[in-house]
Amino acid sequence: MIYTDRFESFWLKYQTKQKGPKRKAYESWKKVCKAWSKEEGFEDDEVKFSQHVFRGYDALIKNRTALERARHFVAQLPHAVTFLNQYRFEDEFQTSTGDLKREVVDHKCGCGSTAVIGRSVDGGWICGPCDIDDWKNGRLASGITPSLEPLLSAHPKVREESWRDWSMRVLKTMPAGRALLERYGQ
């Protein structure tokens, strides 16, 4: 069987000895990708889906590492099929306890769109068109301060990059930022 490059990357990244059958995982990957893309308002987009899965998987691994450091019980990773079919890549974690957040959140952009791509500077949800429009027209989100404008011009935000990802990227370019990230294990 021939697998897509995105799935192969996921399969290599998924860190467990008990991954389960690769063929079933690929079938789940295709099925969940199609369903997720439809829910999010994209045309069967494996690139966006894989980015979303990788972000969720990275958050899961960071949470597991934090729990291990705090000497809490950490369950085995589920099979890759279970991880995909149960949308475990969308789990959110309480940063203070490492517990899963279970409240239902209504993800809507200020314009009313439910096809959000992440958080805006002020913490609300934002869709791709609004994010691009803000950057294209020079209208920065209301939460941005003038002191950030030099950073934004030196380190432009990449399309579909979340504010958190942008912040982490910028912090890594500064000595004080790197020290801060090392201190908190990022």
Stockholm file with secondary structure:
# STOCKHOLM 1.0

chainA/1-186         MIYTDRFESFWLKYQTKQKGPKRKAYESWKKVCKAWSKEEGFEDDEVKFSQHVFRGYDALIKNRTALERARHFVAQLPHAVTFLNQYRFEDEFQTSTGDLKREVVDHKCGCGSTAVIGRSVDGGWICGPCDIDDWKNGRLASGITPSLEPLLSAHPKVREESWRDWSMRVLKTMPAGRALLERYGQ
#=GR chainA/1-186 SS CCCCHHHHHHHHHCCCSCCCCHHHHHHHHHHHHHHHHHHHTCSSCHHHHHHHHHHHHHHHHHHHHHHHHTTCCCCCCCCHHHHHHTTGGGCCBCTTTCCBCCSCCCCCBTTSCSCEEEECTTSSEEEHHHHHHHHHTTCCCTTCCGGGHHHHHHSCCCTTCCHHHHHHHHHTTSHHHHHHHHHTTC
#=GC SS_cons         CCCCHHHHHHHHHCCCSCCCCHHHHHHHHHHHHHHHHHHHTCSSCHHHHHHHHHHHHHHHHHHHHHHHHTTCCCCCCCCHHHHHHTTGGGCCBCTTTCCBCCSCCCCCBTTSCSCEEEECTTSSEEEHHHHHHHHHTTCCCTTCCGGGHHHHHHSCCCTTCCHHHHHHHHHTTSHHHHHHHHHTTC
//
